[in-house]
Amino acid sequence: MTNSAPSYSTSAASAQQRSAAAPGDPADWAAGLVIAVDGPAGSGKSSAARGVASTLGLRYLDTGSMYRAVTWWLLDQGTDPADSAAVLASFRRPALEVGTDPAGPRISVDGQDVAGPIRTREVSNAVSAVAALPEVRQYLIAQQRQIIAAALEAGAGIVAEGRDIGTVVAPDAEVKVFLTASEAIRAERRSADLTADPQATAEVTQREQARRDRRDAPQMARAGDAVEIDTSALGLDEVIAAIVGLARSRRTVRRG
């Protein structure tokens, strides 16, 4: 990865969504709005965060995809993600490009689209070791903050999702949400995402998920001012509506 900031992009659709997202609201209703969505794998945070961003006309940042992209690149280069010395010697080499359009978020490495490859079980089972390294976290968090800052400087808002958005990446976010779900439900969701892998049964996925939860625990924390939503018995539309409602109420209070 180069020492320069990653390139990132949005689309004209974002502006169109913003103008149509909230009939009757001021044109700048969402300007400067940062929504932090945290939670473990399978809690539904990616789908919910994208849905909220689309509904409110905001940009969208999947911070986890950045860690996954670096992990995918390491594996592609033949580097063992568990070998911290080898990872630290090379993780800055690939160039990341991160898209922020919720209708089609992109992630590429050295110009190659890796949106699909980074979602494999191999990457999922290896990414925690990479994300746990302080040097990697510091490097990618700095880039994530730049992407958020760029959205605000452009007069837009953004929904950022991950594990430490509300506590580390964007501690000043106006809206903070922490999504949870039962282990069984989370495993079922992850298994459904991996239908192309016949070995990714709900039972296997739950074991791998528990192992990953233990590894991710040091990097994941609920912000003290975050609203916790248990998504176990909720549909996606219900989760999106809950977060959108929270954002609207916060903005209404702020505008007085």
C-alpha positions as CSV (number, residue, x, y, z in Angstrom):
1,M,0.0,0.0,0.0
2,T,1.4,3.4,-0.9
3,N,1.9,6.1,1.7
4,S,-0.6,8.3,0.1
5,A,-4.3,8.2,1.0
6,P,-6.5,5.7,-0.8
7,S,-8.6,7.0,-3.7
8,Y,-12.3,6.9,-3.1
9,S,-15.4,7.9,-5.1
10,T,-19.1,8.5,-4.9
11,S,-21.6,8.9,-7.7
12,A,-24.2,11.3,-8.9
13,A,-26.7,8.9,-7.5
14,S,-25.8,10.0,-4.0
15,A,-26.8,13.6,-4.7
16,Q,-30.0,12.4,-6.2
17,Q,-30.7,10.2,-3.2
18,R,-30.0,13.0,-0.9
19,S,-32.5,15.4,-2.5
20,A,-35.2,12.7,-2.6
21,A,-34.4,11.0,0.7
22,A,-36.5,13.2,3.0
23,P,-39.4,15.0,1.4
24,G,-40.0,18.3,3.2
25,D,-36.6,18.4,4.9
26,P,-34.2,21.2,4.2
27,A,-31.8,20.5,1.2
28,D,-28.9,20.3,3.6
29,W,-30.7,18.1,6.2
30,A,-27.9,15.4,6.1
31,A,-25.0,17.7,5.6
32,G,-22.3,16.8,8.1
33,L,-24.2,13.8,9.5
34,V,-22.0,10.9,10.5
35,I,-23.7,7.7,11.5
36,A,-21.5,5.0,13.1
37,V,-22.8,1.4,12.9
38,D,-20.8,-1.2,14.8
39,G,-21.3,-4.8,15.6
40,P,-20.0,-8.3,15.1
41,A,-20.1,-10.3,11.9
42,G,-23.6,-11.5,11.1
43,S,-25.3,-8.8,13.1
44,G,-26.6,-7.3,9.8
45,K,-24.6,-4.1,10.0
46,S,-23.4,-4.1,6.4
47,S,-26.9,-4.5,4.9
48,A,-28.4,-2.1,7.4
49,A,-25.7,0.6,7.0
50,R,-26.1,0.5,3.2
51,G,-29.8,0.7,3.5
52,V,-29.6,3.7,5.9
53,A,-27.2,5.5,3.6
54,S,-29.4,4.9,0.5
55,T,-32.5,6.0,2.4
56,L,-31.0,9.2,3.7
57,G,-28.8,10.0,0.6
58,L,-25.5,9.6,2.5
59,R,-22.2,8.1,1.5
60,Y,-21.3,4.7,2.8
61,L,-18.0,3.3,4.1
62,D,-17.4,-0.3,4.9
63,T,-14.2,-0.2,7.0
64,G,-14.1,-4.0,7.3
65,S,-13.6,-4.3,3.5
66,M,-10.3,-2.4,3.8
67,Y,-8.9,-4.9,6.3
68,R,-10.3,-7.7,4.1
69,A,-8.7,-6.2,1.0
70,V,-5.3,-6.1,2.7
71,T,-5.7,-9.7,3.9
72,W,-6.7,-10.9,0.4
73,W,-3.6,-9.2,-1.0
74,L,-1.4,-10.9,1.5
75,L,-2.8,-14.3,0.8
76,D,-2.6,-13.7,-3.0
77,Q,1.1,-12.8,-2.5
78,G,1.7,-16.0,-0.6
79,T,2.2,-14.2,2.8
80,D,0.9,-15.9,5.9
81,P,-1.5,-13.4,7.6
82,A,-0.5,-15.0,11.0
83,D,3.1,-14.1,10.4
84,S,3.1,-10.6,11.9
85,A,6.7,-9.8,10.8
86,A,5.9,-10.7,7.2
87,V,2.6,-8.7,7.3
88,L,4.3,-5.6,8.7
89,A,7.0,-5.8,6.1
90,S,4.6,-5.5,3.2
91,F,1.0,-4.5,4.1
92,R,1.5,-0.9,2.9
93,R,2.4,-2.0,-0.7
94,P,-1.0,-2.5,-2.3
95,A,-3.0,0.5,-3.4
96,L,-6.6,0.5,-2.2
97,E,-9.5,2.2,-3.9
98,V,-12.7,2.5,-1.8
99,G,-16.1,3.5,-3.3
100,T,-18.6,5.3,-1.1
101,D,-21.8,4.9,-3.2
102,P,-24.2,2.7,-1.2
103,A,-25.9,1.5,-4.4
104,G,-22.6,-0.1,-5.5
105,P,-19.8,0.2,-3.0
106,R,-16.5,-0.8,-4.6
107,I,-13.2,-2.0,-3.3
108,S,-10.2,-2.6,-5.5
109,V,-6.6,-3.5,-4.9
110,D,-4.0,-2.2,-7.4
111,G,-6.9,-1.6,-9.8
112,Q,-8.4,-5.1,-9.4
113,D,-12.0,-5.4,-8.2
114,V,-11.9,-7.6,-5.1
115,A,-15.4,-7.1,-3.8
116,G,-16.2,-10.8,-4.3
117,P,-12.8,-12.4,-3.4
118,I,-12.6,-10.6,0.0
119,R,-15.8,-12.3,1.2
120,T,-14.5,-15.9,1.0
121,R,-14.1,-18.1,4.1
122,E,-10.3,-18.0,3.6
123,V,-10.2,-14.3,4.0
124,S,-12.8,-14.3,6.8
125,N,-10.8,-16.7,8.8
126,A,-7.5,-14.8,8.3
127,V,-8.5,-11.2,8.6
128,S,-8.6,-11.0,12.4
129,A,-4.9,-11.7,12.6
130,V,-4.2,-8.8,10.3
131,A,-6.7,-6.4,11.8
132,A,-5.2,-7.0,15.3
133,L,-1.8,-5.5,14.4
134,P,-1.6,-2.0,15.8
135,E,0.4,-0.7,12.8
136,V,-2.2,-2.0,10.3
137,R,-5.0,-0.5,12.4
138,Q,-3.3,2.9,12.7
139,Y,-2.7,3.0,9.0
140,L,-6.2,2.0,7.8
141,I,-8.0,4.1,10.5
142,A,-6.1,7.2,9.3
143,Q,-7.4,6.4,5.8
144,Q,-10.9,5.8,7.0
145,R,-10.9,9.2,8.8
146,Q,-9.8,10.9,5.6
147,I,-12.7,9.3,3.7
148,I,-15.2,10.5,6.3
149,A,-13.6,14.0,6.3
150,A,-13.8,14.2,2.5
151,A,-17.5,13.5,2.7
152,L,-18.1,16.2,5.2
153,E,-15.9,18.7,3.3
154,A,-18.1,18.0,0.3
155,G,-21.2,19.0,2.2
156,A,-22.4,15.4,2.4
157,G,-23.0,12.9,5.2
158,I,-21.8,9.3,5.6
159,V,-22.6,6.0,7.3
160,A,-19.5,4.2,8.4
161,E,-19.7,0.6,9.6
162,G,-17.2,-1.7,11.3
163,R,-16.2,-2.7,14.8
164,D,-14.7,0.5,16.3
165,I,-16.3,3.3,14.4
166,G,-18.1,4.9,17.4
167,T,-15.1,4.4,19.7
168,V,-12.0,5.0,17.6
169,V,-12.6,6.0,13.9
170,A,-15.4,8.5,14.5
171,P,-15.9,9.0,18.2
172,D,-17.7,12.3,17.5
173,A,-20.3,10.7,15.3
174,E,-23.7,12.3,15.8
175,V,-25.5,8.9,15.7
176,K,-24.0,5.7,17.0
177,V,-25.6,2.3,16.8
178,F,-24.3,-1.1,18.0
179,L,-26.1,-4.1,16.3
180,T,-26.2,-7.5,17.9
181,A,-27.8,-10.8,17.2
182,S,-27.8,-14.3,18.8
183,E,-24.9,-16.5,17.8
184,A,-27.2,-18.9,16.0
185,I,-28.8,-16.2,13.9
186,R,-25.5,-14.7,13.1
187,A,-24.1,-18.0,11.9
188,E,-27.2,-18.7,9.8
189,R,-26.8,-15.3,8.1
190,R,-23.1,-15.9,7.5
191,S,-23.7,-19.4,6.1
192,A,-26.3,-18.0,3.7
193,D,-23.7,-15.5,2.5
194,L,-21.4,-18.4,1.7
195,T,-23.8,-20.6,-0.3
196,A,-21.1,-21.1,-2.9
197,D,-19.0,-22.9,-0.4
198,P,-20.6,-26.4,0.4
199,Q,-18.5,-26.7,3.6
200,A,-19.9,-23.5,5.1
201,T,-22.7,-25.1,7.0
202,A,-24.4,-23.2,9.8
203,E,-22.6,-25.4,12.4
204,V,-19.1,-24.9,10.8
205,T,-19.8,-21.2,10.4
206,Q,-20.8,-20.9,14.0
207,R,-17.5,-22.5,15.2
208,E,-15.5,-20.2,12.9
209,Q,-17.5,-17.2,14.0
210,A,-16.9,-18.0,17.7
211,R,-13.2,-18.2,17.0
212,R,-13.2,-14.9,15.1
213,D,-15.3,-13.2,17.9
214,R,-12.6,-14.1,20.4
215,R,-9.9,-12.7,18.1
216,D,-11.9,-9.6,17.3
217,A,-12.8,-8.8,20.9
218,P,-9.9,-6.4,21.6
219,Q,-10.9,-4.3,18.6
220,M,-14.6,-4.3,19.2
221,A,-16.3,-2.1,21.8
222,R,-19.7,-0.5,22.1
223,A,-19.5,3.2,22.6
224,G,-21.1,4.4,25.8
225,D,-23.5,6.6,23.9
226,A,-24.4,4.1,21.2
227,V,-27.9,2.7,20.9
228,E,-27.9,-1.1,20.9
229,I,-30.3,-2.9,18.6
230,D,-30.8,-6.7,18.7
231,T,-31.5,-7.7,15.2
232,S,-32.2,-11.4,15.9
233,A,-36.0,-11.1,15.4
234,L,-36.0,-8.1,13.1
235,G,-36.2,-7.8,9.4
236,L,-33.7,-5.7,7.5
237,D,-36.4,-3.0,6.8
238,E,-37.1,-2.8,10.5
239,V,-33.5,-2.3,11.4
240,I,-33.0,0.4,8.7
241,A,-36.2,2.2,9.9
242,A,-35.0,2.2,13.5
243,I,-31.6,3.8,12.6
244,V,-33.2,6.3,10.2
245,G,-35.7,7.2,12.9
246,L,-32.9,7.7,15.4
247,A,-31.0,9.9,12.9
248,R,-34.0,12.0,12.2
249,S,-34.8,12.5,15.9
250,R,-31.2,13.5,16.6
251,R,-31.3,16.1,13.8
252,T,-34.6,17.4,14.9
253,V,-33.4,17.9,18.4
254,R,-30.2,19.6,17.2
255,R,-32.0,22.0,14.9
256,G,-34.4,22.8,17.7
